[in-house]
Amino acid sequence: MTHSSYASHPVDPERMPWIPMGRPGLAFKPLRFFRDGSGWMYLFRLEPGTLIPRHRHTGESHAFNVSGRRQLLDTGEEIGPGTYVYEPPGNVDSWQVVGDEPVVLHITVKGAIEYLGEDGQVLKSVSSADRLETYRRWCQEHGAEFLATCE
């Protein structure tokens, strides 16, 4: 192993645009994709009123609320800036941005996120590879520099 394997790999999110995630009101700045495909780390921005539908995490998730407020719809609990939320594997939840300010989260996701229908069936699954492809495609389409790193 070379010495560079132990070097820091800074990513400056200020140099990155917000990458749209398909639905209006959702965008991300990818920070790291784990080389083994087990997960990813990103900044996640959601506009006021945006709803995250019922979903299940197949691995653990760590979310730090950088700015804005969101409400967990299952419990009614409101999460504000500076709050950290841990979601264990198998956690099922949904939430919505509340107030007039966008929410920005720093999230680390292991495994996939499965979006669920009313009867619990998986409607869509999103993996690290899916997010990486979204980012690569956006960079290619917009002539932007690919800035996220893979470990």
N, C-alpha and C positions, 0 to 999 in steps of 0.2 A: 504494500500500500504506500502511495506517495504522500509526502507531507501535505500536499494541497487537499487531500481528502479530509484533513482536519481543519481546513480554513473556513472562515465564516463566508456565507453567501448572502449578502444583503440584497433586498429587493425594495426599491423605492416606489411605494404605491402612488405617490404624488405624480410620478411620470406616466402612470397608467390611466387610461380613460375607464369609465364605468362601462363594462361589457353587458349589453342587454341579455336577459335570460329567457327570452321568448314572450312571456306574458308582460303586459305593460305594468310599470311600477316596480320591476325587479331588475337589479343589476349587480354585478360582482367585479371585484378586483382579485384575481388569483394570486396567491402568495407562494404556495408550494403544492406540488402534486407528489405524493409518495410513490417512488419508483415501482414498488411492488403492487401498485394499484389498490392498496388498502384504504386510501382516503385522500383528503385534500384539506388545505387551509386557505381561507379567503376572507376578504372584507365583503359583506353583503349589505346592499342598500335597498331599502323598501320605502316607497313614497307613502304619504299619509293615506290611511284607509285601506291599504293593501292587506289582503287576507291570504294567509298561508293555510291551504286546506289540510284536512286530516292526513297525517302521514306517520310512518313508523321508521325508526332508525334501526338498521340491521347491526350496526356497531355503535360504539359510544360517540357522543357529540359534546363538544365544549363550546359555549357561546358567551362572549363578553359583550355587553351592551355598551358601545362607544358613545352613541348619542341617540336621542329620541326615546319614545316610549312604545311598548307593545303590551298587549293583554293576552294572557293565556286563556283561551276560550273554555277549556274544560274546568278550570278552577276559578276564573275571574281575576286571578292575580295579575297585577300590573308590574312590568319590569322596566326600570328606567336606567339612565346612564350610570355606569360603574357597577352594574349587577352582573354577576357570573351565573350561568345556568349550566348544570351538568345533566345530560340525558343519557341514561344507561341503554345498552342494547335492548331492543324490543320496545322502547318507549313510544307511545302513540300520543300525539297531541295536534292541536291546531292553534293558531294565534293570529292577531290582527294588529296593525299599526294604529295607535290612537294618538290624537292631538294633531297639531298643524305642522310638525317637524318630521322629516324623514328619519327612519331608524337606520343606523349603521351598526352592524354586528361584526365582531372578529370571531370567526367560527373555524373549528377543526372538526371534521367529520371523518369517522372511520366507518368502513362498510358503505352501504348504499342507503338512499332515502326512498322509501316506497310510499307513493301517494295512494290513498285508500278510498274505495267507494263506500256507499252507505252500509252495505252488508259485509264490509271488511275485505273485499277482494282487492287485489293490487291492480290499480289502473295504469300506473306508470312507475318505473324504477329509474333512479338517477344515480350513476356511479361516478367515481373519480375520472374514469376514462371518458364518460359523457361530458363532464365539465371541461376536461382538457381539450376535447375535440371542439366544443363550443368556442373556447378561447382561441385555439389555433385557427379555426375557420374565420373568426372575426378578424384576427390579425392579418390573415391572408387577404380577405376581402377589402380591408381598409389600409393596406400597406403599412401596418403598424409593427413596431418591434415587439418580438416575443420576449417578455420580461420575467415571467414566472419561472421558478426553478423546479427541478425534479431531484429528489435526493437519491 
